Amino acid sequence: MPMNCDIVTQERLVFSGEVDYVSLPGLEGRMGILPNHSSLLTSIDYGEVMIRKDGEEQYFAVGGGFAEVQPKQVIILADSAEQADEIDLDRAQQARESALKAMEEGVTEDSPMRYMEIQRSLQKARIRIDVSRRRTGRRPRSIPGAPRQSEE
């Protein structure tokens, strides 16, 4: 029995469809959601959202937000979200290099706020790189506690 899942940003609907399983980055760690899950409203962190339908997995990079879980529905209201196929890997790698360079040059020493901005940029770039690499055919990593579909 699938559940509906929507991934939404302020700008657009990133994904909408029926899924068998959702894994998302909670502030306290990864969270797995199956149909008939208890109602829940939670903050989500920067990270990877994975959805599974009929054994097929799709990956999304999200930049924080909230998730509302109902027994037959998951709504992810993300500050930013991109499906793996939408991510420009070269641009993400350039953003990562720029953030690392700024940290190495000590640009952040005088301003804790600037340091936090650069840290977030670095974190976002790393997540986008990881999620983008999912589309290259690299075997997805197993998520502890997530049910696996039997192979036929």
Backbone torsions as a table, in degrees:
resi	resn	phi	psi	omega
1	MET	NA	106.8	-178.9
2	PRO	-75.4	169.7	175.5
3	MET	-127.4	159.4	178.4
4	ASN	-84.6	142.5	177.4
5	CYS	-133.6	130.7	174.2
6	ASP	-123.4	133.5	171.9
7	ILE	-116.6	116.8	-170.5
8	VAL	-128.3	139.6	169.2
9	THR	-116.1	177.0	178.5
10	GLN	-63.0	-29.5	-175.5
11	GLU	-88.4	-30.9	-170.6
12	ARG	-164.3	167.5	171.1
13	LEU	-89.9	114.3	-175.2
14	VAL	-84.7	-38.5	179.4
15	PHE	-152.7	143.9	172.3
16	SER	-150.8	126.5	178.1
17	GLY	173.6	175.2	177.3
18	GLU	-84.7	138.4	-178.6
19	VAL	-137.8	162.4	177.4
20	ASP	-98.1	-22.7	-173.9
21	TYR	-159.2	143.6	175.1
22	VAL	-131.2	132.1	174.2
23	SER	-118.4	128.0	-178.3
24	LEU	-137.3	159.3	-176.5
25	PRO	-86.4	94.8	175.3
26	GLY	-74.7	163.6	179.5
27	LEU	-65.3	-26.2	-179.7
28	GLU	-100.1	5.3	-179.2
29	GLY	134.4	-179.6	-178.6
30	ARG	-66.4	147.4	-177.7
31	MET	-131.0	129.0	177.5
32	GLY	-105.8	134.3	-177.1
33	ILE	-122.8	125.3	174.9
34	LEU	-113.5	162.0	174.9
35	PRO	-54.0	148.5	-178.7
36	ASN	69.3	21.7	175.2
37	HIS	-65.7	150.2	175.3
38	SER	-61.7	151.0	177.9
39	SER	-62.3	141.8	-173.2
40	LEU	-159.0	140.8	170.1
41	LEU	-126.2	123.8	-174.8
42	THR	-144.5	154.0	171.4
43	SER	-79.1	148.0	173.6
44	ILE	-119.2	153.0	-176.5
45	ASP	-97.3	176.3	168.8
46	TYR	-62.5	136.7	178.6
47	GLY	163.7	-159.6	-174.1
48	GLU	-109.4	131.4	170.5
49	VAL	-104.7	131.4	176.1
50	MET	-119.7	132.5	173.5
51	ILE	-118.4	146.8	-179.5
52	ARG	-129.1	132.1	175.7
53	LYS	-139.0	122.4	178.9
54	ASP	52.4	39.1	177.0
55	GLY	83.2	-8.2	178.6
56	GLU	-94.3	135.3	-178.1
57	GLU	-111.1	142.2	173.2
58	GLN	-125.7	145.3	-175.3
59	TYR	-121.6	144.8	-179.4
60	PHE	-136.4	140.1	171.7
61	ALA	-94.1	124.8	178.6
62	VAL	-120.5	148.0	-178.8
63	GLY	-112.9	60.1	177.8
64	GLY	80.9	172.4	179.0
65	GLY	139.4	-146.5	-178.1
66	PHE	-137.7	156.0	173.5
67	ALA	-130.5	132.9	173.1
68	GLU	-110.8	124.2	-178.6
69	VAL	-114.1	129.1	172.6
70	GLN	-124.2	163.6	-176.9
71	PRO	-53.5	-31.5	-177.3
72	LYS	-121.1	15.3	-176.1
73	GLN	-157.5	142.2	171.9
74	VAL	-126.3	125.3	175.5
75	ILE	-117.8	120.8	178.0
76	ILE	-106.8	114.5	177.2
77	LEU	-100.8	96.7	-171.8
78	ALA	-99.5	144.2	173.5
79	ASP	-63.6	-37.5	172.9
80	SER	-150.6	150.6	179.3
81	ALA	-157.5	138.4	176.9
82	GLU	-141.7	137.4	172.9
83	GLN	-75.2	152.1	-176.5
84	ALA	-50.6	-41.6	-178.0
85	ASP	-68.6	-18.4	-178.6
86	GLU	-87.0	-14.7	-172.6
87	ILE	-78.8	129.8	174.3
88	ASP	-85.7	101.3	-174.9
89	LEU	-60.2	-41.5	179.6
90	ASP	-61.4	-43.2	179.5
91	ARG	-65.1	-39.9	178.3
92	ALA	-64.5	-40.0	179.1
93	GLN	-67.9	-37.1	176.7
94	GLN	-65.0	-40.4	178.1
95	ALA	-63.7	-39.8	177.9
96	ARG	-62.7	-46.4	-179.9
97	GLU	-63.2	-40.3	178.8
98	SER	-63.2	-42.8	179.5
99	ALA	-65.7	-42.6	178.7
100	LEU	-63.3	-40.8	179.4
101	LYS	-63.0	-43.1	179.2
102	ALA	-62.2	-38.7	178.6
103	MET	-68.3	-41.2	-179.8
104	GLU	-66.0	-34.1	-178.0
105	GLU	-79.7	-4.3	177.0
106	GLY	76.5	18.9	-179.9
107	VAL	-59.7	-23.7	-171.8
108	THR	-92.2	-7.7	-173.1
109	GLU	-62.7	-34.7	-176.8
110	ASP	-85.9	-14.3	-173.8
111	SER	-136.8	106.4	177.1
112	PRO	-60.3	-34.1	178.7
113	MET	-66.2	-40.9	178.7
114	ARG	-64.7	-39.0	178.1
115	TYR	-60.9	-43.6	179.2
116	MET	-64.3	-39.9	178.2
117	GLU	-61.7	-44.1	-179.5
118	ILE	-68.0	-38.9	176.6
119	GLN	-59.8	-45.0	178.4
120	ARG	-63.4	-41.5	178.0
121	SER	-60.7	-43.0	179.0
122	LEU	-64.5	-45.1	179.6
123	GLN	-61.2	-45.8	-179.8
124	LYS	-63.0	-42.4	179.4
125	ALA	-63.6	-43.3	179.3
126	ARG	-62.3	-41.9	178.9
127	ILE	-64.4	-44.8	179.7
128	ARG	-61.7	-39.3	177.9
129	ILE	-64.2	-47.9	-179.9
130	ASP	-59.9	-46.8	-178.6
131	VAL	-67.2	-39.8	179.2
132	SER	-60.7	-37.1	-179.5
133	ARG	-67.7	-15.6	177.0
134	ARG	-61.9	-30.4	-176.5
135	ARG	-80.7	-6.5	-176.8
136	THR	-83.5	1.3	178.8
137	GLY	95.4	-2.1	176.0
138	ARG	-62.9	135.5	-177.9
139	ARG	-62.3	129.9	179.8
140	PRO	-63.1	144.5	177.9
141	ARG	-75.3	151.6	178.8
142	SER	-75.0	140.8	177.4
143	ILE	-105.7	118.4	-177.6
144	PRO	-54.3	132.7	176.3
145	GLY	85.5	-8.5	-179.6
146	ALA	-81.8	133.5	179.6
147	PRO	-70.3	142.1	177.4
148	ARG	-106.4	139.1	175.3
149	GLN	-76.5	141.7	177.6
150	SER	-72.6	141.8	179.0
151	GLU	-86.2	134.5	-179.0
152	GLU	-111.0	NA	NA
